[in-house]
């Protein structure tokens, strides 16, 4: 695996993309930054990280074999790889749709995947991963961050953890290459945050109660509502894209 290490960058995704435009990089090239000053999450959310304390890196893949309409399977595979690596350190790790990694009710990692398309082919995917490892405190207004240090009470070797994450992602990516789509989707669903039971959600029309029914190959979250009106319970299926619905 080709690993490139740098001291600092605004965004590992942007740095790796610019590098790939200048030269032909082998698939599975990894760019690791000791400090990332302007990390981004889904829909432009910021990512707080202390220099030298956490893992901030990007991975270059070329999933040309994956039908573009099933691009979310890549997101599922990567999220499962990160989740399984963290399973070796802590319990109650889950994937919050679409691809945040939670321990209990707190966020420990975020993933941002940027795909490049040529026609209907995914020619390149740059996968940015930010993982809270040895950070002791958080000062941003993020509602629920947590680090491995806070959970374990000790520091974790960053290189060892990076190696585990890349190994686990490689296993899931190989399953993706072999078109084991059902296995990936089933495992993703089984490991979803708040998969069991009804919870409060909020969309543009307000707060409602629902349970997770499934996640479509395109990445839509499918919810089954539970609305009681007097003695009658009305259920309906709702489908949401990223940022169209919020967990309460």
C-alpha positions as CSV (number, residue, x, y, z in Angstrom):
1,X,0.0,0.0,0.0
2,X,1.3,3.4,-1.0
3,X,1.2,5.7,2.1
4,X,2.1,9.4,1.8
5,X,2.6,11.4,5.0
6,X,2.5,15.1,5.3
7,X,2.6,17.5,8.3
8,X,-0.4,19.7,7.6
9,X,-3.1,20.4,5.0
10,X,-6.4,22.1,4.9
11,X,-8.1,18.9,3.6
12,X,-6.6,15.5,2.9
13,X,-9.3,14.9,0.3
14,X,-8.4,18.0,-1.6
15,X,-4.6,17.4,-1.3
16,X,-5.0,13.8,-2.6
17,X,-7.2,14.9,-5.4
18,X,-4.7,17.5,-6.6
19,X,-1.9,15.0,-6.3
20,X,-3.8,12.5,-8.4
21,X,-4.3,15.1,-11.1
22,X,-0.5,15.7,-11.3
23,X,0.6,12.1,-11.4
24,X,-0.9,8.6,-11.7
25,X,-1.2,7.2,-8.3
26,X,-1.7,3.5,-7.6
27,X,-5.1,2.4,-6.2
28,X,-5.2,2.3,-2.4
29,X,-2.8,5.2,-2.1
30,X,-3.3,6.7,1.4
31,X,-2.6,10.3,2.3
32,X,-2.1,10.8,6.1
33,X,-1.9,14.3,7.6
34,X,-0.6,15.0,11.1
35,X,-2.9,18.0,11.1
36,X,-5.9,18.9,9.1
37,X,-7.0,22.5,9.4
38,X,-10.3,22.6,7.5
39,X,-11.7,19.1,7.5
40,X,-15.2,18.7,6.1
41,X,-18.0,16.2,6.7
42,X,-21.2,15.6,4.9
43,X,-22.9,18.7,3.5
44,X,-19.9,20.9,4.5
45,X,-20.0,20.2,8.2
46,X,-16.6,21.0,9.9
47,X,-14.5,18.5,11.7
48,X,-12.5,19.4,14.8
49,X,-9.2,17.8,15.3
50,X,-6.1,18.4,17.5
51,X,-2.8,18.3,15.7
52,X,-1.0,15.0,16.1
53,X,-3.7,13.4,18.3
54,X,-6.0,11.9,15.8
55,X,-6.2,10.1,12.4
56,X,-7.0,12.3,9.5
57,X,-6.4,10.6,6.2
58,X,-7.7,9.9,2.7
59,X,-7.8,6.8,0.6
60,X,-7.8,6.6,-3.2
61,X,-9.9,3.8,-4.8
62,X,-11.0,3.2,-8.4
63,X,-14.3,1.2,-8.2
64,X,-14.9,1.2,-11.9
65,X,-16.7,-2.1,-11.5
66,X,-19.4,-0.6,-9.3
67,X,-22.7,0.5,-11.1
68,X,-23.1,4.2,-10.5
69,X,-26.6,3.8,-9.2
70,X,-25.2,1.5,-6.5
71,X,-22.4,3.9,-5.4
72,X,-23.7,3.9,-1.8
73,X,-22.4,0.3,-1.4
74,X,-18.9,1.8,-1.3
75,X,-19.9,4.0,1.5
76,X,-21.3,1.0,3.3
77,X,-18.1,-1.0,2.8
78,X,-15.9,1.7,4.1
79,X,-18.0,2.4,7.1
80,X,-18.1,-1.3,8.0
81,X,-14.3,-1.4,7.7
82,X,-13.9,1.5,10.2
83,X,-16.5,0.1,12.5
84,X,-14.9,-3.4,12.6
85,X,-11.4,-1.9,13.4
86,X,-12.9,0.1,16.3
87,X,-14.6,-3.1,17.5
88,X,-11.2,-4.3,18.5
89,X,-10.9,-1.4,21.0
90,X,-14.4,-0.6,22.3
91,X,-17.9,-2.0,22.5
92,X,-21.2,-0.6,21.1
93,X,-19.8,0.7,17.8
94,X,-22.4,1.4,15.2
95,X,-22.8,3.3,11.9
96,X,-25.1,6.3,11.9
97,X,-26.7,6.7,8.5
98,X,-25.2,7.7,6.2
99,X,-21.6,7.1,7.3
100,X,-20.8,8.5,10.7
101,X,-19.3,6.1,13.3
102,X,-20.8,6.2,16.8
103,X,-19.9,4.6,20.1
104,X,-23.1,4.5,22.0
105,X,-24.7,7.9,21.5
106,X,-21.5,9.8,20.6
107,X,-19.7,10.4,17.4
108,X,-16.1,9.1,17.1
109,X,-15.5,9.2,13.3
110,X,-16.8,10.8,10.1
111,X,-16.4,9.7,6.5
112,X,-16.6,11.8,3.4
113,X,-16.5,10.1,0.0
114,X,-16.1,12.2,-3.2
115,X,-16.6,10.3,-6.4
116,X,-15.5,11.3,-9.9
117,X,-17.6,10.1,-12.8
118,X,-17.0,9.6,-16.5
119,X,-20.3,8.9,-18.1
120,X,-21.9,6.3,-15.9
121,X,-18.6,5.0,-14.5
122,X,-17.0,5.8,-11.2
123,X,-13.5,6.4,-12.3
124,X,-12.1,7.5,-8.9
125,X,-13.2,7.7,-5.3
126,X,-11.4,9.7,-2.6
127,X,-12.4,8.7,0.9
128,X,-11.7,11.0,3.7
129,X,-11.8,9.6,7.2
130,X,-11.5,11.6,10.5
131,X,-11.2,9.6,13.7
132,X,-11.0,10.9,17.2
133,X,-8.2,8.9,18.8
134,X,-6.0,10.6,21.5
135,X,-7.8,14.0,21.8
136,X,-8.6,14.6,25.5
137,X,-11.1,17.5,25.1
138,X,-13.3,19.1,22.4
139,X,-14.0,22.8,22.2
140,X,-16.2,23.2,19.2
141,X,-20.0,23.3,19.3
142,X,-20.3,19.8,17.9
143,X,-23.0,18.2,20.0
144,X,-21.6,14.7,20.9
145,X,-18.0,14.0,20.0
146,X,-16.0,11.3,21.8
147,X,-12.4,10.0,21.4
148,X,-10.8,6.6,22.1
149,X,-8.8,8.3,24.8
150,X,-12.0,9.4,26.6
151,X,-13.4,5.9,26.3
152,X,-10.3,4.0,27.3
153,X,-8.5,6.4,29.6
154,X,-5.2,5.9,27.7
155,X,-3.6,6.8,24.4
156,X,-3.8,4.5,21.3
157,X,-1.0,3.9,18.9
158,X,-2.0,5.8,15.7
159,X,0.0,3.7,13.3
160,X,-1.5,0.4,14.6
161,X,-5.0,1.8,14.4
162,X,-4.5,3.1,10.9
163,X,-3.2,-0.3,9.8
164,X,-6.2,-2.1,11.3
165,X,-8.6,0.3,9.6
166,X,-7.0,-0.1,6.2
167,X,-6.9,-3.9,6.6
168,X,-10.6,-4.0,7.4
169,X,-11.6,-1.7,4.6
170,X,-9.6,-3.8,2.2
171,X,-11.6,-6.9,3.2
172,X,-14.9,-5.2,2.6
173,X,-13.7,-3.6,-0.7
174,X,-12.7,-7.1,-1.9
175,X,-16.2,-8.3,-1.2
176,X,-17.5,-5.3,-3.2
177,X,-15.3,-6.2,-6.1
178,X,-16.7,-9.7,-6.0
179,X,-20.2,-8.3,-6.1
180,X,-21.2,-9.5,-2.7
181,X,-23.7,-6.7,-2.5
182,X,-26.3,-8.4,-0.3
183,X,-23.7,-9.3,2.3
184,X,-22.5,-5.7,2.5
185,X,-26.0,-4.2,2.7
186,X,-27.1,-6.8,5.3
187,X,-24.1,-6.1,7.5
188,X,-24.6,-2.4,7.1
189,X,-28.2,-2.6,8.1
190,X,-27.4,-4.9,11.1
191,X,-24.9,-2.4,12.4
192,X,-26.9,0.8,12.0
193,X,-27.2,3.2,14.9
194,X,-30.7,3.0,16.4
195,X,-31.7,0.1,14.1
196,X,-34.1,-1.4,16.6
197,X,-37.2,0.4,17.9
198,X,-38.9,3.7,17.3
199,X,-37.1,7.1,17.7
200,X,-37.9,10.7,17.1
201,X,-36.8,12.2,13.7
202,X,-37.3,15.6,12.2
203,X,-37.8,16.6,8.6
204,X,-39.0,19.8,6.9
205,X,-42.6,19.2,8.2
206,X,-41.6,18.7,11.8
207,X,-40.9,16.0,14.4
208,X,-42.2,12.5,13.9
209,X,-41.7,9.0,15.3
210,X,-40.3,6.2,13.2
211,X,-38.1,3.2,12.9
212,X,-35.5,2.3,10.3
213,X,-36.9,0.0,7.7
214,X,-34.0,-0.2,5.3
215,X,-31.4,1.7,3.3
216,X,-31.7,1.7,-0.5
217,X,-28.8,0.9,-2.8
218,X,-28.8,4.6,-3.7
219,X,-28.3,5.5,0.0
220,X,-31.8,6.6,0.8
221,X,-32.9,6.1,4.4
222,X,-36.3,4.3,4.5
223,X,-38.3,5.0,7.6
224,X,-41.5,3.4,8.8
225,X,-43.6,6.0,10.8
226,X,-45.8,5.3,13.7
227,X,-48.4,8.1,14.1
228,X,-51.3,7.6,16.6
229,X,-54.5,9.6,16.2
230,X,-56.9,8.6,19.0
231,X,-57.4,4.9,18.8
232,X,-56.0,4.6,15.3
233,X,-52.3,4.1,14.4
234,X,-51.3,5.3,11.0
235,X,-48.1,4.0,9.5
236,X,-46.4,5.1,6.3
237,X,-43.0,4.6,4.6
238,X,-40.8,7.6,4.0
239,X,-37.6,7.9,2.0
240,X,-34.9,10.5,2.7
241,X,-31.7,11.7,1.1
242,X,-28.8,12.9,3.2
243,X,-29.7,16.0,5.2
244,X,-33.4,15.7,4.5
245,X,-34.0,14.2,7.9
246,X,-32.4,14.6,11.3
247,X,-32.0,12.2,14.2
248,X,-33.4,13.7,17.5
